Amino acid sequence: MQKQKFFRLSLGWQIIIGLVLGIILGQIFYHNKGAITVMQNIGTMFISLIQMIVLPIVISCLTVGIANMGDIRKLGRIGLKTLVYFEVMTTLAIIIGIVVANITHPGSYININELKGSSISQYTASASAAKHSGIWSVLMGIIPTNIFAAMGKGDMLPVIFFSVLFGLGTASLGKEGKIITDLLNAVANVMFKVTNWVMRTAPIGVCALIGVTVAEMGFDSLKPLALFIIIAYATMAFFVFVIMYFVGRLFHVDFFELFRIIENEFVLAFTTASSEAALPKMMDKMQKYGASKGIVSFVIPTGYTFNLDGSAIYQSLAALFLAQAYHIDLSIGQQITLIVVLMLTSKGMAGVPGASFVVLLATVSTIGVPMQGLTFIAGIDRLVDMGRTAVNVVGNSLATIIIAKSEDEFDDDKRKKYVASYKRGM
């Protein structure tokens, strides 16, 4: 007897439906404090579920991946390749943002005196602390004095550093270390199973998070800054579908095939404005797509700290947008200085809540923009954050495959099988 097939929406479409419902609910409950509180709590619970599973997955997968790699020289080579690639791509993103801002002049079309400011108090403390942290503070912060404290705070770099050392130590034990790798493999498999359960709640979480954003802001507040939002999204789309496409071709990666594989994670990152929301499934998919566990476990978590292409585009665009709004004419030398400053500050602020906005707080003063200017774009930060987060996710998936191919750690047969099964809806 033939099994009856039922119509089933993919997770991506479920999330999009959640997005639409969230917009509708946001409009219905515009400035309704009770409804906003309920939606905020539901959205926070969903993000907390994601955060709960991220670190166990990173620690278990990275430790096993490094243990299987076993060669510290190979690890050093992969690490250098990864960081160089990240730096080149983020610098290119900053330059593209500045070029687009110079061509379109979005800040010239608004009257800064007509804009309504929003509170930026939640970002100022982080920015103040970050201003005093130089390169030595960043480097010292990588080494955890207490790994459990680092895990409790969700500090990714110290966790990565510890996991790499733990993996190398496990590899040095030989057969004795197999007990540890088997255990952590089991932990990773359990956490990926939990991830699948958590993802079933994603449409509800997305609906709540979008609902809060719309209910707090409303659509009227977007009109004065609509041009900036459109230019920011157009620039990000250009970077993803043109720049990343050609970079993919350079390294023999079928970019559009890769994009189709991660489309659900792209939508999830966009709607939640959280890179962490997509991280567990990203790591799982990149391994199934053909990249080795060691490469995936190292590149993706590191990329969430250093490979923030969408954030880089937004920061450069926003800095010049504000300068133009205040009629500050920046010379070529000042714009080059801005590029260098953004290259440094974006790395030093990794892991700080609202990091992209904090980077702006720390850099706009270098080009003479009043700090008050940031209050005018704070209200739309969440909306633009959705786009830049999605770009970051795509950039990290591409980086993973490129690094894997460069190390001959990519299984093309595995890719073909996974793509075929994915197309069949598995």
LOROLO-507619 format. One record per atom (N, C-alpha, C): x, y, z. Coordinates in steps of 0.1 Angstrom, whole numbers, padded with zeros to 4 digits, always signed. Layout:
N
XYZ ...
end
This chain:
426
+0009-0012+0000 +0000+0000+0000 +0009+0012+0000 +0006+0022-0009 +0014+0034-0011 +0012+0043+0001 +0023+0049+0006 +0021+0058+0017 +0016+0071+0012 +0006+0077+0020 +0001+0090+0017 +0010+0101+0020 +0012+0110+0011 +0022+0121+0013 +0014+0133+0017 +0018+0140+0028 +0012+0152+0033 +0020+0164+0029 +0013+0175+0026 +0020+0187+0023 +0027+0192+0036 +0040+0195+0034 +0048+0200+0046 +0056+0212+0042 +0055+0223+0050 +0063+0235+0047 +0077+0233+0053 +0087+0238+0045 +0100+0237+0050 +0102+0247+0061 +0113+0245+0069 +0115+0254+0080 +0117+0269+0076 +0123+0270+0064 +0125+0284+0059 +0112+0291+0057 +0102+0284+0050 +0089+0290+0048 +0081+0292+0061 +0083+0283+0071 +0076+0285+0084 +0082+0297+0091 +0095+0300+0089 +0101+0312+0095 +0096+0324+0088 +0094+0324+0075 +0089+0335+0068 +0075+0338+0072 +0067+0328+0074 +0053+0330+0078 +0053+0336+0092 +0062+0331+0101 +0064+0337+0114 +0068+0352+0113 +0076+0355+0103 +0081+0369+0101 +0069+0378+0098 +0060+0373+0088 +0049+0381+0084 +0039+0383+0095 +0036+0372+0103 +0027+0373+0114 +0033+0383+0125 +0046+0382+0127 +0052+0391+0136 +0050+0406+0133 +0051+0409+0120 +0049+0423+0115 +0035+0427+0117 +0025+0418+0114 +0011+0421+0117 +0008+0423+0131 +0013+0414+0140 +0011+0416+0154 +0018+0429+0160 +0030+0432+0154 +0036+0444+0158 +0028+0456+0155 +0022+0457+0144 +0013+0468+0140 +0001+0468+0149 -0005+0457+0152 -0017+0456+0160 -0014+0461+0174 -0002+0457+0179 +0001+0460+0193 +0011+0472+0194 +0011+0481+0184 +0020+0492+0184 +0020+0500+0197 +0031+0501+0204 +0033+0508+0217 +0024+0502+0228 +0020+0490+0227 +0012+0483+0237 +0023+0476+0246 +0025+0482+0258 +0036+0477+0266 +0034+0463+0271 +0022+0459+0274 +0019+0445+0278 +0022+0435+0268 +0018+0438+0255 +0020+0428+0244 +0035+0428+0241 +0042+0440+0241 +0056+0440+0238 +0064+0432+0248 +0060+0433+0261 +0067+0425+0271 +0066+0410+0269 +0053+0406+0265 +0051+0391+0263 +0059+0387+0251 +0059+0394+0240 +0067+0391+0228 +0082+0391+0230 +0086+0401+0238 +0100+0402+0242 +0105+0389+0250 +0097+0385+0259 +0100+0374+0267 +0100+0361+0259 +0091+0359+0250 +0091+0347+0241 +0103+0347+0232 +0106+0359+0226 +0118+0360+0218 +0131+0357+0225 +0132+0362+0238 +0144+0360+0246 +0145+0345+0249 +0134+0338+0252 +0134+0324+0255 +0140+0316+0244 +0136+0320+0231 +0141+0313+0220 +0156+0315+0218 +0160+0327+0219 +0175+0330+0218 +0182+0323+0229 +0177+0322+0241 +0183+0315+0252 +0185+0300+0249 +0174+0294+0243 +0175+0280+0239 +0187+0278+0229 +0189+0287+0220 +0200+0286+0210 +0213+0287+0217 +0214+0297+0226 +0227+0300+0233 +0230+0288+0242 +0220+0281+0247 +0222+0269+0255 +0229+0258+0248 +0227+0256+0235 +0233+0245+0228 +0246+0249+0220 +0249+0262+0218 +0260+0266+0210 +0273+0262+0215 +0276+0265+0228 +0289+0262+0234 +0292+0247+0235 +0282+0239+0239 +0285+0224+0239 +0289+0219+0225 +0282+0224+0215 +0285+0220+0201 +0299+0224+0197 +0302+0237+0200 +0316+0242+0196 +0327+0235+0203 +0325+0233+0216 +0336+0226+0224 +0338+0212+0219 +0327+0204+0218 +0328+0190+0214 +0333+0188+0200 +0327+0196+0191 +0332+0194+0177 +0346+0199+0174 +0349+0211+0180 +0363+0216+0179 +0373+0207+0185 +0371+0202+0197 +0380+0193+0204 +0383+0181+0195 +0372+0174+0191 +0373+0162+0183 +0380+0165+0169 +0376+0176+0163 +0382+0180+0150 +0397+0182+0151 +0402+0189+0162 +0416+0192+0164 +0423+0179+0168 +0417+0171+0176 +0423+0158+0180 +0425+0149+0168 +0416+0149+0159 +0417+0141+0146 +0428+0147+0137 +0429+0160+0137 +0439+0167+0129 +0453+0163+0135 +0455+0165+0148 +0466+0160+0155 +0480+0167+0152 +0480+0175+0142 +0493+0181+0138 +0493+0196+0140 +0501+0201+0150 +0501+0215+0154 +0505+0224+0142 +0514+0219+0134 +0519+0227+0122 +0507+0229+0112 +0500+0218+0110 +0488+0219+0101 +0478+0229+0107 +0476+0228+0120 +0466+0237+0127 +0471+0252+0125 +0484+0254+0127 +0489+0268+0125 +0487+0273+0111 +0489+0264+0101 +0487+0268+0087 +0473+0271+0084 +0464+0263+0090 +0449+0265+0088 +0445+0279+0095 +0450+0280+0107 +0447+0293+0114 +0452+0305+0107 +0464+0305+0101 +0469+0316+0094 +0461+0319+0081 +0458+0308+0074 +0450+0310+0062 +0436+0316+0065 +0430+0311+0076 +0417+0315+0079 +0417+0330+0083 +0426+0334+0091 +0427+0348+0096 +0430+0358+0084 +0439+0354+0075 +0442+0362+0064 +0430+0363+0055 +0423+0352+0052 +0411+0353+0044 +0400+0362+0051 +0398+0361+0064 +0389+0369+0071 +0392+0384+0069 +0405+0387+0071 +0410+0401+0071 +0408+0407+0057 +0411+0399+0047 +0409+0404+0033 +0394+0407+0030 +0386+0398+0034 +0372+0399+0030 +0365+0410+0038 +0368+0412+0051 +0362+0423+0059 +0367+0436+0055 +0380+0437+0051 +0386+0450+0046 +0379+0453+0033 +0377+0443+0024 +0370+0446+0011 +0356+0451+0014 +0349+0445+0024 +0336+0449+0028 +0335+0464+0032 +0345+0468+0040 +0346+0481+0045 +0348+0491+0034 +0357+0487+0024 +0360+0496+0013 +0348+0498+0004 +0341+0487+0002 +0329+0487-0007 +0318+0496+0000 +0317+0495+0013 +0307+0504+0020 +0311+0519+0019 +0324+0522+0019 +0328+0536+0018 +0326+0541+0004 +0329+0532-0006 +0328+0536-0020 +0313+0539-0023 +0304+0530-0019 +0290+0532-0021 +0285+0544-0014 +0289+0547-0002 +0285+0559+0005 +0290+0572-0003 +0301+0571-0009 +0307+0583-0016 +0299+0585-0029 +0294+0574-0035 +0287+0575-0048 +0272+0579-0046 +0266+0573-0035 +0251+0576-0033 +0248+0588-0024 +0258+0592-0015 +0256+0603-0006 +0243+0602+0001 +0240+0591+0008 +0227+0590+0015 +0224+0601+0026 +0235+0606+0032 +0233+0615+0043 +0230+0629+0038 +0232+0632+0025 +0229+0645+0019 +0214+0648+0017 +0206+0637+0018 +0192+0639+0015 +0183+0640+0027 +0189+0641+0039 +0181+0642+0051 +0185+0655+0059 +0175+0660+0066 +0178+0671+0075 +0180+0665+0089 +0192+0666+0094 +0195+0660+0107 +0187+0665+0118 +0182+0678+0117 +0174+0684+0127 +0160+0679+0128 +0155+0671+0118 +0142+0666+0118 +0141+0652+0123 +0153+0646+0125 +0154+0632+0129 +0151+0631+0144 +0145+0620+0148 +0142+0618+0163 +0152+0608+0168 +0159+0612+0179 +0169+0604+0185 +0164+0593+0194 +0172+0582+0195 +0168+0571+0204 +0179+0569+0214 +0176+0563+0225 +0186+0561+0236 +0197+0551+0231 +0210+0554+0234 +0221+0545+0231 +0228+0541+0244 +0221+0543+0255 +0228+0540+0268 +0233+0526+0270 +0226+0516+0263 +0230+0502+0264 +0243+0500+0257 +0247+0509+0248 +0259+0507+0241 +0271+0515+0246 +0268+0526+0254 +0279+0535+0257 +0289+0529+0267 +0284+0520+0277 +0293+0514+0286 +0303+0505+0279 +0298+0497+0270 +0306+0488+0262 +0316+0495+0254 +0312+0506+0248 +0321+0514+0240 +0332+0521+0248 +0328+0526+0260 +0337+0532+0269 +0348+0522+0274 +0344+0510+0277 +0354+0500+0281 +0363+0496+0269 +0357+0495+0257 +0364+0491+0246 +0375+0501+0242 +0372+0514+0244 +0382+0524+0240 +0395+0522+0247 +0395+0517+0259 +0407+0515+0267 +0413+0502+0265 +0408+0494+0256 +0414+0480+0254 +0422+0480+0241 +0435+0479+0242 +0443+0479+0231 +0445+0464+0226 +0455+0462+0217 +0457+0449+0212 +0461+0439+0222 +0469+0444+0233 +0473+0435+0243 +0461+0430+0252 +0451+0439+0254 +0440+0435+0262 +0432+0424+0254 +0431+0426+0241 +0424+0416+0232 +0431+0402+0233 +0444+0403+0231 +0452+0390+0231 +0452+0384+0245 +0453+0392+0256 +0452+0386+0269 +0438+0380+0272 +0428+0386+0266 +0414+0381+0268 +0412+0368+0262 +0420+0364+0252 +0418+0351+0246 +0421+0339+0255 +0431+0342+0265 +0435+0331+0274 +0426+0331+0286 +0418+0321+0288 +0409+0321+0300 +0416+0317+0313 +0413+0325+0323 +0418+0321+0336 +0409+0310+0342 +0397+0310+0338 +0387+0300+0343 +0378+0297+0331 +0380+0285+0325 +0373+0282+0313 +0358+0281+0316 +0354+0277+0328 +0339+0276+0331 +0333+0290+0332 +0341+0300+0337 +0336+0313+0337 +0335+0319+0323 +0344+0316+0315 +0344+0320+0301 +0331+0314+0294 +0329+0301+0297 +0317+0295+0291 +0304+0301+0296 +0304+0305+0309 +0292+0311+0315 +0289+0324+0309 +0300+0332+0305 +0298+0345+0299 +0296+0344+0284 +0298+0332+0278 +0296+0330+0264 +0307+0336+0256 +0319+0338+0261 +0331+0343+0254 +0337+0333+0245 +0335+0335+0232 +0338+0325+0222 +0353+0323+0220 +0361+0334+0220 +0375+0332+0218 +0383+0324+0228 +0380+0327+0241 +0387+0318+0251 +0382+0304+0250 +0370+0301+0247 +0365+0288+0246 +0372+0281+0234 +0373+0288+0223 +0381+0282+0211 +0395+0279+0215 +0402+0288+0222 +0416+0287+0226 +0417+0274+0234 +0408+0273+0244 +0409+0261+0253 +0406+0248+0246 +0396+0248+0237 +0392+0236+0229 +0404+0232+0220 +0411+0241+0214 +0422+0238+0205 +0433+0231+0214 +0436+0237+0225 +0447+0231+0234 +0442+0217+0239 +0429+0216+0243 +0424+0203+0248 +0424+0193+0237 +0421+0197+0224 +0421+0188+0213 +0435+0183+0210 +0445+0192+0211 +0459+0188+0208 +0464+0179+0219 +0460+0182+0232 +0464+0173+0243 +0458+0159+0241 +0445+0159+0237 +0439+0146+0235 +0446+0138+0224 +0450+0145+0213 +0457+0138+0202 +0470+0132+0207 +0477+0139+0216 +0490+0135+0220 +0489+0122+0229 +0477+0118+0234 +0475+0106+0242 +0474+0094+0233 +0472+0095+0220 +0471+0083+0212 +0458+0076+0215 +0459+0063+0217 +0448+0054+0219 +0440+0058+0231 +0447+0063+0242 +0440+0067+0254 +0430+0079+0251 +0434+0087+0242 +0426+0099+0239 +0413+0095+0232 +0412+0083+0226 +0400+0079+0219 +0388+0079+0228 +0390+0076+0241 +0379+0076+0250 +0372+0090+0250 +0381+0100+0250 +0376+0114+0251 +0369+0118+0238 +0375+0114+0226 +0369+0118+0214 +0356+0110+0211 +0355+0098+0216 +0343+0091+0215 +0332+0097+0223 +0335+0101+0235 +0326+0108+0244 +0321+0121+0238 +0330+0129+0233 +0327+0142+0228 +0319+0141+0214 +0322+0130+0207 +0315+0128+0195 +0300+0125+0198 +0298+0117+0209 +0285+0114+0213 +0277+0127+0218 +0285+0135+0225 +0279+0148+0230 +0275+0156+0218 +0283+0157+0208 +0280+0165+0196 +0267+0160+0189 +0266+0147+0188 +0255+0141+0182 +0242+0143+0189 +0243+0143+0203 +0232+0146+0211 +0227+0160+0209 +0237+0170+0209 +0234+0184+0208 +0228+0187+0194 +0233+0180+0184 +0227+0183+0171 +0212+0178+0171 +0209+0167+0178 +0196+0162+0179 +0187+0172+0187 +0193+0178+0197 +0186+0188+0205 +0183+0201+0196 +0193+0204+0188 +0192+0215+0179 +0180+0214+0170 +0178+0202+0164 +0166+0199+0156 +0153+0202+0163 +0153+0198+0176 +0141+0201+0184 +0139+0216+0186 +0150+0223+0190 +0149+0237+0192 +0144+0244+0179 +0149+0240+0168 +0146+0247+0155 +0131+0246+0152 +0124+0236+0158 +0109+0236+0156 +0102+0248+0162 +0108+0254+0172 +0102+0266+0178 +0106+0279+0171 +0115+0278+0161 +0120+0290+0154 +0109+0299+0149 +0099+0294+0142 +0089+0303+0137 +0082+0312+0148 +0080+0305+0160 +0074+0313+0171 +0083+0323+0176 +0096+0319+0178 +0106+0329+0183 +0108+0341+0173 +0108+0338+0160 +0109+0348+0150 +0097+0358+0150 +0085+0352+0151 +0073+0360+0152 +0074+0370+0163 +0078+0365+0175 +0079+0373+0187 +0090+0384+0185 +0101+0381+0180 +0112+0390+0179 +0109+0401+0169 +0103+0398+0158 +0099+0408+0148 +0088+0416+0153 +0078+0410+0160 +0067+0417+0166 +0072+0428+0175 +0082+0425+0184 +0087+0435+0193 +0093+0446+0185 +0101+0444+0175 +0107+0454+0167 +0097+0464+0161 +0087+0458+0155 +0077+0466+0148 +0068+0474+0158 +0065+0467+0169 +0056+0473+0180 +0063+0485+0186 +0076+0484+0188 +0084+0495+0194 +0087+0506+0185 +0089+0503+0172 +0093+0514+0163 +0082+0519+0155 +0074+0510+0149 +0063+0515+0140 +0070+0518+0126 +0062+0519+0116 +0067+0521+0103 +0070+0536+0100 +0063+0545+0107 +0065+0559+0105 +0079+0564+0108 +0085+0557+0118 +0098+0561+0123 +0109+0557+0112 +0105+0549+0103 +0115+0544+0093 +0116+0554+0081 +0106+0562+0078 +0105+0570+0066 +0117+0579+0064 +0121+0587+0075 +0133+0596+0072 +0146+0589+0069 +0147+0576+0073 +0160+0569+0071 +0158+0558+0061 +0147+0558+0053 +0144+0548+0044 +0155+0546+0033 +0160+0557+0028 +0171+0557+0018 +0183+0550+0023 +0187+0553+0035 +0199+0547+0041 +0197+0532+0043 +0185+0528+0047 +0182+0514+0049 +0182+0506+0035 +0176+0512+0025 +0176+0506+0011 +0191+0505+0006 +0199+0516+0008 +0213+0515+0003 +0221+0505+0010 +0218+0504+0023 +0226+0494+0031 +0222+0480+0027 +0210+0477+0024 +0206+0463+0020 +0210+0461+0006 +0210+0471-0003 +0214+0469-0017 +0229+0466-0017 +0237+0473-0008 +0251+0470-0008 +0255+0456-0003 +0247+0452+0008 +0249+0439+0013 +0246+0428+0003 +0235+0430-0005 +0231+0421-0015 +0242+0420-0026 +0247+0432-0030 +0258+0432-0040 +0270+0424-0035 +0273+0426-0022 +0285+0419-0017 +0283+0404-0017 +0271+0399-0013 +0268+0385-0012 +0267+0379-0026 +0259+0385-0035 +0256+0378-0048 +0266+0382-0059 +0275+0392-0057 +0285+0395-0067 +0299+0392-0062 +0303+0398-0051 +0316+0397-0046 +0318+0382-0041 +0309+0377-0033 +0311+0363-0028 +0310+0353-0039 +0302+0356-0049 +0300+0347-0060 +0314+0346-0067 +0320+0357-0070 +0333+0357-0077 +0344+0351-0069 +0344+0354-0056 +0354+0348-0047 +0352+0332-0047 +0339+0328-0047 +0336+0314-0048 +0342+0308-0060 +0339+0314-0072 +0344+0309-0085 +0359+0308-0085 +0366+0318-0078 +0381+0318-0078 +0386+0306-0071 +0378+0301-0061 +0383+0289-0054 +0374+0276-0058 +0368+0277-0069 +0360+0266-0074 +0349+0261-0065 +0342+0271-0060 +0330+0268-0051 +0318+0272-0058 +0308+0263-0059 +0295+0267-0065 +0287+0275-0055 +0288+0288-0056 +0282+0297-0045 +0267+0295-0044 +0260+0295-0056 +0246+0294-0055 +0241+0281-0050 +0248+0270-0053 +0245+0257-0047 +0246+0258-0031 +0258+0264-0027 +0260+0265-0013 +0249+0274-0006 +0245+0285-0013 +0235+0294-0008 +0222+0286-0006 +0218+0278-0016 +0206+0270-0014 +0206+0261-0003 +0218+0255+0000 +0220+0246+0012 +0217+0253+0025 +0222+0265+0026 +0221+0273+0039 +0209+0283+0039 +0200+0282+0029 +0189+0292+0029 +0181+0293+0041 +0178+0281+0048 +0171+0282+0060 +0178+0289+0071 +0191+0287+0072 +0200+0293+0082 +0201+0308+0079 +0201+0312+0066 +0202+0326+0062 +0189+0333+0066 +0177+0327+0064 +0165+0333+0068 +0164+0334+0083 +0168+0323+0090 +0168+0323+0105 +0177+0334+0110 +0189+0336+0105 +0198+0347+0110 +0192+0360+0107 +0186+0362+0095 +0179+0374+0091 +0168+0378+0101 +0159+0369+0103 +0147+0372+0111 +0150+0373+0126 +0160+0367+0131 +0163+0368+0145 +0174+0378+0148 +0181+0382+0138 +0193+0391+0139 +0203+0385+0149 +0204+0372+0149 +0214+0365+0158 +0222+0355+0150 +0235+0357+0150 +0243+0347+0143 +0243+0334+0150 +0242+0334+0164 +0242+0322+0172 +0230+0313+0168 +0219+0319+0164 +0207+0311+0161 +0210+0301+0149 +0219+0305+0140 +0222+0297+0128 +0234+0288+0130 +0242+0291+0140 +0255+0284+0142 +0254+0269+0143 +0245+0263+0152 +0245+0249+0153 +0242+0241+0140 +0232+0246+0133 +0228+0239+0120 +0238+0242+0110 +0245+0253+0110 +0255+0256+0100 +0267+0246+0101 +0271+0244+0114 +0282+0234+0116 +0278+0220+0111 +0266+0217+0114 +0261+0204+0110 +0260+0202+0094 +0255+0213+0088 +0254+0212+0073 +0267+0213+0066 +0276+0221+0071 +0289+0222+0064 +0297+0209+0064 +0295+0201+0075 +0301+0188+0076 +0294+0178+0066 +0281+0179+0065 +0274+0170+0056 +0277+0174+0042 +0279+0187+0039 +0282+0192+0026 +0296+0188+0021 +0305+0184+0030 +0317+0178+0025 +0330+0183+0032 +0329+0194+0040 +0340+0199+0047 +0343+0190+0059 +0356+0189+0063 +0360+0180+0074 +0356+0187+0087 +0354+0178+0097 +0349+0183+0111 +0359+0193+0116 +0372+0190+0115 +0382+0199+0120 +0382+0213+0114 +0380+0214+0101 +0379+0227+0094 +0366+0234+0099 +0355+0227+0098 +0342+0233+0102 +0342+0239+0116 +0348+0230+0125 +0347+0234+0140 +0357+0245+0143 +0367+0247+0135 +0376+0259+0137 +0372+0271+0130 +0368+0270+0117 +0365+0282+0109 +0352+0289+0113 +0341+0281+0115 +0329+0288+0117 +0328+0296+0131 +0332+0290+0142 +0332+0297+0155 +0342+0309+0154 +0354+0307+0148 +0363+0319+0147 +0357+0329+0138 +0350+0325+0127 +0344+0335+0118 +0334+0344+0125 +0327+0338+0135 +0317+0346+0142 +0323+0357+0150 +0336+0357+0151 +0343+0367+0158 +0351+0376+0149 +0357+0371+0138 +0366+0378+0129 +0360+0381+0115 +0351+0373+0111 +0346+0374+0097 +0332+0380+0096 +0331+0393+0099 +0318+0399+0100 +0316+0409+0088 +0314+0403+0076 +0314+0412+0064 +0302+0421+0064 +0290+0416+0068 +0278+0425+0069 +0280+0436+0078 +0286+0433+0090 +0288+0444+0100 +0298+0454+0094 +0308+0450+0087 +0318+0459+0082 +0312+0468+0072 +0303+0463+0063 +0296+0472+0053 +0288+0482+0060 +0280+0478+0070 +0271+0487+0078 +0279+0498+0085 +0290+0494+0091 +0298+0504+0099 +0304+0515+0090 +0309+0511+0078 +0315+0521+0069 +0304+0530+0063 +0293+0523+0059 +0282+0531+0054 +0276+0541+0064 +0274+0536+0076 +0268+0545+0087 +0277+0556+0090 +0290+0554+0091 +0300+0564+0095 +0300+0575+0084 +0300+0572+0072 +0300+0583+0061 +0286+0589+0060 +0275+0581+0063 +0262+0586+0062 +0260+0598+0073 +0265+0595+0085 +0265+0605+0095 +0273+0618+0092 +0285+0615+0087 +0294+0626+0083 +0287+0635+0072 +0281+0629+0062 +0274+0636+0052 +0262+0644+0058 +0255+0638+0067 +0243+0644+0074 +0247+0657+0081 +0259+0656+0087 +0264+0668+0094 +0273+0677+0085 +0273+0674+0072 +0280+0682+0062 +0295+0683+0066 +0300+0671+0070 +0315+0670+0072 +0321+0664+0060 +0329+0671+0053 +0336+0667+0041 +0349+0659+0044 +0349+0646+0042 +0361+0638+0046 +0370+0637+0034 +0383+0640+0037 +0393+0638+0027 +0396+0624+0024 +0404+0621+0014 +0408+0607+0011 +0416+0601+0023 +0425+0610+0028 +0433+0606+0040 +0425+0602+0052 +0414+0610+0054 +0405+0607+0066 +0397+0594+0063 +0393+0592+0051 +0386+0579+0048 +0395+0567+0049 +0408+0568+0045 +0417+0557+0047 +0419+0555+0062 +0420+0565+0070 +0421+0564+0084 +0409+0557+0090 +0397+0560+0085 +0385+0553+0089 +0386+0538+0086 +0391+0535+0074 +0392+0521+0071 +0401+0513+0081 +0412+0519+0084 +0422+0513+0093 +0416+0512+0107 +0409+0522+0111 +0403+0522+0125 +0392+0511+0125 +0384+0510+0115 +0373+0500+0115 +0379+0486+0115 +0390+0484+0107 +0397+0471+0107 +0401+0467+0121 +0406+0477+0129 +0411+0473+0142 +0400+0472+0152 +0390+0482+0152 +0380+0482+0163 +0370+0470+0161 +0367+0466+0149 +0358+0456+0147 +0363+0443+0152 +0376+0441+0153 +0382+0429+0159 +0382+0430+0174 +0386+0442+0179 +0387+0444+0193 +0374+0443+0201 +0363+0445+0194 +0350+0445+0200 +0342+0432+0198 +0348+0422+0192 +0341+0410+0190 +0335+0404+0203 +0322+0400+0203 +0316+0394+0214 +0309+0404+0223 +0311+0417+0220 +0304+0428+0228 +0290+0429+0223 +0280+0429+0233 +0266+0430+0228 +0264+0443+0220 +0257+0441+0208 +0255+0452+0199 +0268+0457+0193 +0277+0447+0190 +0291+0450+0186 +0292+0460+0175 +0283+0459+0164 +0284+0468+0153 +0282+0482+0157 +0272+0484+0166 +0269+0498+0170 +0280+0503+0179 +0285+0494+0188 +0296+0498+0196 +0309+0502+0188 +0311+0495+0177 +0322+0499+0169 +0320+0513+0163 +0308+0517+0160 +0305+0530+0155 +0308+0540+0166 +0304+0537+0178 +0306+0546+0189 +0321+0549+0191 +0329+0539+0189 +0343+0540+0191 +0351+0547+0180 +0344+0548+0168 +0351+0552+0156 +0347+0566+0151 +0334+0569+0152 +0329+0582+0146 +0336+0594+0151 +0341+0594+0163 +0348+0605+0168 +0361+0608+0161 +0367+0598+0154 +0379+0599+0147 +0377+0607+0134 +0364+0609+0129 +0361+0617+0117 +0353+0629+0121 +0352+0632+0134 +0346+0645+0138 +0331+0645+0138 +0325+0633+0138 +0310+0632+0139 +0306+0633+0153 +0296+0642+0157 +0292+0642+0171 +0286+0629+0175 +0288+0625+0188 +0283+0613+0193 +0267+0613+0193 +0261+0625+0193 +0247+0626+0193 +0241+0620+0180 +0249+0621+0169 +0244+0616+0156 +0240+0601+0157 +0247+0594+0165 +0243+0579+0166 +0230+0577+0172 +0224+0586+0179 +0211+0584+0185 +0200+0584+0174 +0204+0590+0162 +0194+0591+0151 +0193+0578+0144 +0203+0570+0144 +0202+0557+0137 +0201+0545+0146 +0201+0548+0159 +0199+0537+0169 +0186+0530+0168 +0175+0538+0164 +0162+0532+0163 +0161+0522+0152 +0169+0523+0141 +0168+0514+0130 +0179+0503+0131 +0187+0503+0141 +0199+0494+0142 +0194+0480+0142 +0183+0477+0148 +0178+0463+0148 +0174+0458+0134 +0168+0468+0127 +0163+0464+0113 +0175+0461+0104 +0185+0470+0105 +0197+0468+0096 +0205+0456+0101 +0205+0454+0115 +0212+0442+0121 +0207+0429+0115 +0195+0428+0111 +0190+0416+0105 +0197+0413+0092 +0199+0423+0084 +0206+0421+0071 +0221+0418+0073 +0228+0425+0082 +0242+0423+0083 +0245+0409+0090 +0236+0405+0098 +0238+0392+0105 +0237+0381+0094 +0227+0382+0085 +0225+0372+0074 +0237+0372+0065 +0243+0383+0062 +0255+0384+0054 +0267+0377+0061 +0268+0379+0074 +0279+0373+0082 +0278+0358+0081 +0266+0352+0082 +0264+0338+0081 +0268+0332+0068 +0264+0339+0057 +0268+0335+0043 +0283+0335+0042 +0289+0346+0047 +0304+0347+0046 +0311+0336+0053 +0306+0332+0064 +0313+0321+0072 +0311+0308+0065 +0300+0305+0059 +0298+0293+0052 +0308+0292+0040 +0309+0303+0032 +0318+0303+0021 +0332+0301+0025 +0336+0308+0036 +0350+0307+0042 +0353+0293+0045 +0343+0286+0051 +0346+0272+0056 +0349+0263+0044 +0341+0264+0033 +0344+0256+0021 +0357+0259+0014 +0360+0272+0014 +0372+0276+0007 +0384+0271+0015 +0384+0273+0028 +0396+0268+0036 +0397+0253+0035 +0385+0246+0035 +0385+0231+0034 +0391+0227+0021 +0388+0233+0010 +0393+0230-0003 +0408+0233-0004 +0412+0244+0002 +0426+0248+0002 +0435+0238+0009 +0429+0230+0019 +0437+0220+0027 +0434+0206+0022 +0427+0205+0011 +0423+0192+0006 +0415+0184+0016 +0407+0191+0024 +0398+0185+0034 +0384+0186+0031 +0381+0185+0017 +0367+0186+0012 +0364+0174+0004 +0353+0167+0008 +0349+0155+0001 +0338+0158-0009 +0342+0158-0022 +0332+0162-0032 +0321+0152-0034 +0325+0139-0032 +0315+0129-0033 +0304+0130-0023 +0309+0134-0011 +0299+0136+0000 +0290+0148-0003 +0296+0158-0009 +0288+0170-0013 +0277+0166-0023 +0281+0158-0033 +0271+0154-0043 +0259+0146-0037 +0263+0137-0028 +0252+0129-0021 +0243+0138-0013 +0249+0147-0006 +0241+0156+0003 +0232+0165-0005 +0238+0171-0016 +0230+0180-0024 +0218+0172-0030 +0220+0160-0034 +0210+0152-0040 +0199+0149-0030 +0203+0145-0018 +0193+0142-0007 +0186+0155-0003 +0193+0166-0003 +0187+0179+0001 +0176+0183-0009 +0179+0180-0021 +0169+0184-0032 +0156+0175-0030 +0158+0163-0025 +0147+0154-0023 +0139+0157-0011 +0144+0168-0003 +0136+0172+0008 +0140+0165+0021 +0152+0158+0021 +0156+0151+0034 +0162+0161+0043 
end
